[in-house]
Each structure stands twice: as C-alpha cells, then as structure tokens.
Amino acid sequence: MASFEVIGGNKLKGDIHPQGAKNEALQILCAVLLTAEPVTVSNIPDIRDVNKLIELLADLGVKVTRNAPDTYTFQADDINLEYLKTDSYVAQGRAIRGSVMIMGPLLARFGTCMLPKPGGDKIGRRRMDTHFIGLQKLGATFTYDSQDSFFHIEAPNKLKGTYMLLDEASVTGTANIVMGAVLAEGITTIYNAACEPYLQQLCKMLCRMGAKITGVGSNLLTIEGVEKLGGTEHRMLPDMIEIGSFMGLAAMTGSEITIKNAQIPELGIIPDTFRSLGVKMEFQGDDIYLPAQDHYEIDTYIDGSILTIADQIWPGFTPDLISVALVTATQAKGTVLIHQKMFESRLFFVDKLIDMGAQIILCDPHRATVIGQNRQIPLRGISMTSPDIRAGVALLIAALSAEGRSIIDNVEQIDRGYQYIDKRLNAIGADIRRL
C-alpha cells in the first residue's frame, strides 16, 4: 500500500493540463469491441482503472498498440470468448467498475457475455439493475450465480430494438444499452437516458463508426440498428472532475493556477457551482485562470438563507465533485449544506476533515453542514486513509492547505482516477512525497 507524505501550507503557481476523462475512457474502450476494424483513441489517461481495462481487453483478444503515451489503436478482430470462463478474467472484472460495460458490446456482436460482480469505489450500494433491465428489454436473458457472484448473459437470437423508459438516468447503464442497441435489429428508443458529455462523446464516436443515433445530448435517444460498425479515430475530452478538483485546490491553498485547454463548454454548471463557494475564475479562451485568493465567501440565496449544493443528473452538478466542494467550503467564509443524494457512504470521509479541525456537522449519510472558518483556524496535518477516488483527492486538497505534515494511506485509490497527481502538483509548488 502506497502513501503520500504531504507538507501543507505552500501556495502553488503555474499552468496545469487536465488529463483525459476517466469516465469517458471506460465507455470508449469498451466500444472498441463492437467492430473488427481498428479504432484509434487519443488523450487516454494513464491511470489504474483505465490501464486495468486495457489489460482486460488485451487478454480478451483485442490487439492493442500504443502509438504514443496517450494514444492507442485497438482491433477486436479475434476475440477469445473462452477467456470469459477463466479465473484471470474473474479477477480482472472484479477489480474495476468499468468492466460492466463490456456487456452491451459483447451481447450485440457475439450474443453472449459472462460478468463477475464488478468492483470500484466503496461508496455505498451501486446497483446494476438499469444495465440488466435495459439489455433484457433488448432480448437478453440473465442468470445469476449467487454463490460465485457471477452473471451469465445470453442473446442467441440477436438483440431486438424496442422502447424503454429507464428507471434512472444511469450513465454507464445508458452506455451499455446504447452499445447493445447499435447492432440490434430494428429501432430502439431510450427515454430518461443519461446525457452527460461522456455519453455524448460515446454516441458521436459510434455514429462515426456507422451507427444511427439521434437525440444525442438529450434524455431521449433513438437508435436504428445497423448490420456492422467500422473503425474510427476518437479524442477524449479533458476530465471535468479533475478540472473541478483544481478549482477547489486553488481556493483552499490560495494559489494562482491556470487550467489549460479545459473545454469550457463541456463543463456545465461546474464553474458556477465553485463560484457560488466564492472561488474566483476567469475564462481566457479555453483556459481557466484562478487568481490567488486570501479569502473567499460562500453565496447565500436571494432571501439570505443558507446555500445548498446538491448533486443532480446532468446538466446538474456531478456527484463526483461533491467531496471536493465540501472540502473547499471548510476554509471559506459562510455556511453551506452539502447534499449527496446518490451514494450513502460518500460523505463518511468527513470525520478525517473534522480531525483536521474543520467545522462540519454530518446530519445523516447524505447531508453535511459545513461552517467555513474563513482561514481563521487553518486545518492541521494528520494521518488518514483514502477511502475512494474522490474522497481521496479531497483529503489531498485538505492536506495541501493544512499546517504541518499529513500522511494519506491507500493512495492507490487516488491513482485510479488521477494521473501522476503528485508529480503534476509538485511541478507547480506542492510538497508531496510518495512513500
């Protein structure tokens, strides 16, 4: 288990380039299974979850060529379905959440898939019903081996287009269903579909491969199935979660940072949400300039009542930045209610912030009230453990702003979602040492 030793209190200064989007990568990489032709993908982040998925694809028979540090060509022209029955595949599938998205492509193209219960963050229940129900409506059949936590999925007569209303606007669920529907017979209509930029990117890539999808960017997708898909080239967006993390980092540490090539039109309300916490920023072309701030103040509502920041489905505020918004508020002036609706364990990391001196009331598993200290009482360094990717980076931001030395254990969790984060932050003035 690796750890970070962090000496807090340094002000950072300089440019930082966001990595490619992790959540987009997991969808795009699974989509290469839909064609026997080469697919070249660039701006792929070099992070644990993505690298593990690439290894899984290679072991499944996908030819993987690394053309540059962030660019790969994939060709799935000789898939070995027998690999799905091996212990190695079970271990790989259980290690990452993204493995669930091989279901749609394999069912659409080969009519079969086996899936161990996928891994991922320990942030509460993460049901997969949307994936399974959607694929069932397309004609797949499921059996579940509860003893081995293993799903057997079959569609021997090819998937068939249909109408469906999703029970939740799941991003990965929508992606799985879309990838199944593009090769299904007939027309599929998906209502209450997710419409995040990552899902839009997947649909645009599939259309370049020959798919027929309309309604991209809305919650109503119509897909006319085609016989086969071809190859393409695709470049991934910068990671909006990392961009939001840098906004919080700049405010907490009083740093002057420029986020380069941020694809601002794809960020939704992320900038305005951090502005509501008092974070100043300027858009300079496609860069985001964050000036050094000695103090920042949380907005109130027009009638003076306490601000609430809650996660919502897109285009609302993404759940993956709730942890960062919470930690950013701890040194602001004012009070905010943080409402994390989706996962019941995502706020449990706040006990570490309280140990550091933050004023937080955990109301219940979903809500926390943060009383900002306006830098009057700085956080203090402590030893702590990263419970998941997003809480891990929130604790790293807290440690960088704190007085003294902090130790963060289990930083493999942070590595799952943030590429070389210690080296990149050290390059602009942080003091982080990997132990």
Buried (B, 14 or more C-beta within 10 A) or exposed (E): EEBBBBBBBBBBEEEBEBBBBBBBBBBBBBBBBBBBBBBBBBBBBEBBBBBBBBBBBEBBBBBBEEEEEBBBBBBBEEBEBEBBEEEEBBEBBBBBBBBBBBBBBBBBBEBBBBBBBBBBBBBBEBEBEBBBBBBBBBBBEBEBEEEEEBBBBBBEEBBBBBEBEBEBBBBBBBBBBBBBBBBBBEBBBBBBBBBBBBBBBBBBBBBBBBBEBEBBBEBEBBBBBBEEBBBBEBBBBBBBBBBBBBBBBBBBBBBBBBBBEBBBEBBBBBBEBBBBBBBBBEEEEEBBBBBBBEBBEBBBEEEEEEBEBBBBBBEEBBBBBBBBBBBBBBBBBBBBBBBBBBBBBBBBBBEBBEEBBBBBEBEEBBBBBBBBBBBEEBBBBBEBBBBBBBBBBBBBBBBBBBBBBBBBBBBBBBBBBBBBBBEBBBEBBBBBEEE
